[in-house]
Amino acid sequence: MTHAFHSIHRHQMVRVAAATPLASVGDIAANVAATVAMARDADARGIDLVVFPELNLTSYAIDDLHLQSAQQRASEAALLAVAEQTAALAPVLLVGVALVRNGRLYNCAAALARGRILGVVPKSFLPNYREYYEKRWFAPGLGLRDLTIGIGDAQVPFGPDLIFAADDVPGFVVHAEICEDYWAPTPPSTAGALAGATVCCNLSASNIVIGKGRERMLLAQAQSARTACAYVYSAAGPGESTTDLAWDGQGLIYELGDLLVESRRFEQAPELVAADIDLERIVQERLRNGTFNDAAAAAGHPETRFRRIGFAHRPALADVGLERPAQRFPFVPDDPGRRDEDCYEAFNIQVEALAKRLSATQSKTLVIGVSGGLDSTHALIVAAKAMDRLDRPRSDILAFTMPGFATGEATKGNAWALMRVLGCTAAEIDIRPAARQMLADMDHPFASGEPVYDVTFENVQAGLRTDYLFRLANQRGGIVLGTGDLSELALGWCTYGVGDQMSHYAVNAGVPKTLIQFLIRWCIRERQYDAATNQVLSTILSQVISPELVPADAETGAMQSTESMIGPYALNDFFAHHVVRHGLAPSKIAFLAWHAWRDAAAGAWPEDCPAEARVAYDLPTIKHWLERFLVRFFQLSQFKRSAIPNGPKVSGGGALSPRGDWRAPSDGTAAIWLDELRRNVP
């Protein structure tokens, strides 16, 4: 039996689809058959909601045939037939149909659930310009409230004031609008979202002309972002009348501005494109965005004007996989074009921020410790570019490499090579004599020759380096540039008061480790520096990430590995993103990580992804490192984040400054997060 953990419904997700059936020119029987066939296909695929095109039961481009009695009666009969023939199916269906009420014909979206017609939403805005003549046939639904419509023997809720809410799936609340409605300056879905709808849908006919596909995508993307919802769009496809128009069958599913899936257009076969919508993510986004709630108040609280039509969805807790992009590196876009744009912005944010700080402090110099590792490398190349931008010589950067007891010759060599090619004022300070003296003063066993490499041994070295840098800055009229990154702040992998936790300005504090690797690669690819610098940067990228505070293993020669102690940075950055940016439950994070990382060969790896990250992680491994992350993040490390220096926010995925995205008690506990994870993840 499948464990509930593997079901998308257990994690407050639903599968939605945009349907493009083969249309007809008024052949209602064919339209009913096509609709029912696609509903059955959707049921077999575990889909929870299917959005059909505008007037898909009736046909759209039949002009004055809409005003024929036989057509109108056949339309109502078609809706009843679809309800009857889909009663045993799980998906909620939004179908397009023209219905008569009180001497008026309305262009409608009908919501069906397990054979029940939940309600009928008339189109609010009727286009009557250029090629459109809808007011010739239809009455607008705008302003109608608290009405019903007779369909068969039943009275069904009718009006644009309807949203449809599953009683047994938290957050599964659906709103429907029709075609022109979302071209309007005030789309009905705005009020629907403010009233509580999380999945806004558009049943559209929308003939195709050059460039209109891009326009639809723009509108759907903007509406899903602005109203913090999922937006499902389905346009009529081939089969409609081409007397004067043509149809492409565009289907789109967006979530919070992100495109999850789009259909192939101009297909001659029915198409059902589906994606899994994260309702929890949508609800959490609204909780975080006070402007969303202010907008509801400014609009007179639409939830008081909408009727909430409940239904029992009865989802099956089966493993139906995951149909949405499972991005392994949430801070780094998979798409190369977007990734380059993000790297350009991130790098320039850091450079501009540092340049401003140097100007404001009127510092004569900029002091930085350079280990030859990723973080100090990136901070140094940002500093070099900031000096260029300020028209100051790079020799104003005072760069120091400070070897300790475990510093490797290769690492130190890389630090020296980088300082030289960048034109810094470079120097070396051997901290070992001072460290030995401090350890002796403390009666530490190492001072007596015992190989005791505990946290004191490590932090004496880290602390001395920062002590030197601050005093050097005092002596030479400078400020100390911090090198610690966002990932280290999340994990508390920094020595309190010294080391990576303290500086005059923390230029990397908003950049996660995974993004830093791609940023350095971007700098190489975009030739931000000369060929000699790029060669050194490439060498540094190939190194194992290590603090080099403990000597290499005497037998194997293996260096101290950061990731063996705190977990892979790829996983930790994944965890941090979903905790800080979205506030998701640990079991949900484990579910998403499992889908993202369980198969090393699956999915799209960024083309410049490091080879060592092309691995797979099974669920027990993910759970193990997530437990470690939760303890470090929620319980052990907040006091360090509460005292961090200034640094620029870089990623939209969140920052950890107590003056920005993250405020938390320093004496908190990880208990509820650990309990949720252990109870729900097998």
Helices and strands as residue ranges (DSSP letters): G 4-6, G 9-11, E 13-20, H 28-44, E 49-51, G 63-67, H 69-85, E 92-101, E 104-113, E 116-122, G 134-136, E 147-151, E 154-158, E 162-166, E 173-178, G 179-183, H 188-194, E 199-204, H 212-226, E 230-235, E 251-255, E 258-262, E 271-278, H 279-288, H 290-298, G 302-304, E 307-311, H 336-361, E 365-369, H 374-389, G 394-396, E 397-401, H 409-422, E 425-428, H 432-441, G 445-448, H 455-475, E 478-482, H 486-491, G 499-501, E 505-506, H 513-525, H 531-541, H 562-566, H 569-580, H 586-597, G 611-613, H 619-631, I 632-636, H 638-641, H 671-680
